[in-house]
Every structure is written in structure tokens, then in C-alpha cells.
Amino acid sequence: MKRGSSGFLEKIVPSEILQVKPYVPGKPIEEVKRELGLSKVIKLASNENPLGPSPEAVEAICRYASQVHLYPDGDCYYLKRELALHLEVEPDNIILGNGSDEIVSILTRVFIQEGKEAIMGYPSFLMYKIDTQLARGKIICVPLNDFKIDIDAIIKAINSNTRIIFISNPNNPTGTIVTREKMQELVENIPPWVLVVCDEAYYEYVEDSLYPDSLRWVKEGKNVVVLRTFSKIYGLAGLRIGYGVARKEIISILNRARPPFNVNLLAQVAARASLKDKKHLLKSKNLIKEEKKFLYTKLKELGVEFVPSQTNFILIKTGNKTEEIINNLLKKGIIVRGMQAYNLPDYIRLTIGTREENEFFIQEFRKTFR
């Protein structure tokens, strides 16, 4: 078959789509083992829970595995009701997604039209930009101030074309938060045609008492959508399940653009089991809290700059040795995340692991950094 003429795709695909730079996830463990011939590899790149999922979630997956020939509940009826009790909202305030990033995609598809704008801190979660581009919208990036989202600058950027403001809180990749006071200021200053999306993927890890209760604004009927996920502290990243909370009118509109059966059966039952396992949740939080202190101490001993984090990852300044450090760690079987895509080429993002994993990282990191 003869191939299409040169420039064919450029003629039929919108330029906004051709300009999209695809999201590049962290390298999988199996790929590194295969490429480098290693038997042991640890992944500290994608902010996964080092303890894995709740044992109760694993048990639920095994129990329902024989039913995967059947379509899942398209409405996530039971999970939605259990989440509603957990969050003290109504089931109609919740939308479930194939990861919370699917809900980001639905939000841009529904609320961003050609030429309309989405405002976001920069650098922040890359999918905000990608999904806005795919919706043929205009991206307004507001630079961070001291690694924190600059709410004052975001408010100044709002205009008649603004439709969505994405607030990653805590922010990925810096691990910093927007305080209750600054979020209140933002919510009070948005015009009625603007939606504030509070992406709280790392919500459960936050210890700062100044962190806002964003669900309060949903309950007050504000134009606020709160996103959370089962991928991080709940350890279900491989099953892809997240959720959004908003007033009923917003959820109703979003459901019109939601694909049918977008949350699979095993994800639903695992999420339900995870919600009930408070012991595993607490164990996961305590591990990160203790290991974060350990890593802070070791990094300070090495004279390494880092950004204090409210999450399960740390942004570490590695300077002009960044590529060398990443490659040398990889050769030893340690996967970390370079921050070039976030316009932070002198930094790596390190997921906090178990004590054994963190000690191994410090041991190998020290050799190259010095």
C-alpha cells in the first residue's frame, strides 16, 4: 500500500493537536530490568505508595476477578455512596474517573472552547496544559513564586475568556500548598463564568494546619471542583481510579461527557475496600512522615538544596550534574524523575520510599553528587 503524501497529517490535524507534547510517565521497573539486565530495581519516580495497596483491596480484587467478563457498574453506585458518606456530601456531588486525570480531560472538553482560557501555575501537573491544548483552548501559565502557586498573579490573569483555573494543591512537582486564606481569596474573586479546579491528589499526606478544606466551597455551592485519587496513598495507581466533587449541576454536565463504563470492576471494589481500611491509610501516612524526616536529614548533611514538601515526594536541586545523577542512579537500579518537562532541568523529583529504598538512594546519590 502506498503511503500518504508528505504533509498529509499536517493538512487534516489541527495545529493545536500537532503541537501537543505527549505526557511521558516514569520508566516502568520491568523496562529498566530488561534494558540494563538488572535483577533488582526500585522505582522512586511516580509518587506511588511504597507499601502497595491495602491487603483488603487485594482480597477484594481476588474475590471479584472471576467476574471481569461482565461490564462494570457504569454509575459506580456503591462506591459513590460510600464516598459520599466518607466526604459528607451527596452521591450526586461525585463523578468517578479512570484516574482523576480523566476528569481533568472531561473538564476541559466541557468548559474550554476554541480561544477560551485555562489558567494554571507553572510548573504544575502537565496534563492541565495537554488537555487544554487538545480542547483547542489557550493556556495561561502563571510562574510560581518561591516554588508556590501565586494566587495574586492568577487573580490578575482572569479575564472574560477565562473558563478554568487549575490549582494543584499540593502542587506537583514542588510539593508546596496554597493556604486556606489564599484559596478563600481566589474563590471570592472569581467571576460567575469561571470554574476553580482544586486538584488534591496528595491531600491525605498534608500535615500543614493552614491547608484548606476545599469541600466547604462545594457545599456552599461555589464554582469549585475538588479532584482526588486512589492512585497515591491508597496504592491503586495500576487500576486507574479517581473522583471529582462539585455541586450537582456541574456533575450532571460532566457526566454527559463521561465515557460509559470508564471505571473498571476491579478498581471499584478495590477502592471500596481501601476506604474501609483506616489502618493501612494511617500506616502509609506515618511511613512517609518518618521517611521524609530521614531524607531531609541526609540531604542536609550532603549540603543538597530541596523544597520542603507536603506530599510523598521531594523536589531536589541537582544542578549541572542532573543528567549524570539520573543515569548513574538508573545503572544501579534506582528510577527517579528528571524535571526537564517541568522546566526545572536542574532538579529531580524523588518519591519517598521505604527506609531500605531511601538508604540505597542516599548511598548511590552521594557518590555522584560529591
Secondary structure, DSSP 8 states (H G I E B T S, - for coil): -----TTHHHHHS-HHHHT---------HHHHHHHHT-S--EE-SS---TT-S-HHHHHHHHHHGGGTTS---TT-HHHHHHHHHHHTS-GGGEEEESSHHHHHHHHHHHH--TT-EEEEEES--THHHHHHHHTT-EEEEEE-BTTB--HHHHHHH--TTEEEEEEESS-TTT-----HHHHHHHHHH--TT-EEEEE-TTGGG---TT---THHHHHTT-SEEEEEESSSTT--GGG--EEEE--HHHHHHHHHHS-TT-S-HHHHHHHHHHHH-HHHHHHHHHHHHHHHHHHHHHHHHTT--EE--SSSEEEEE-GGGHHHHHHHHHHTTEE-EE-GGGT-TTEEEEE---HHHHHHHHHHHHHHH-
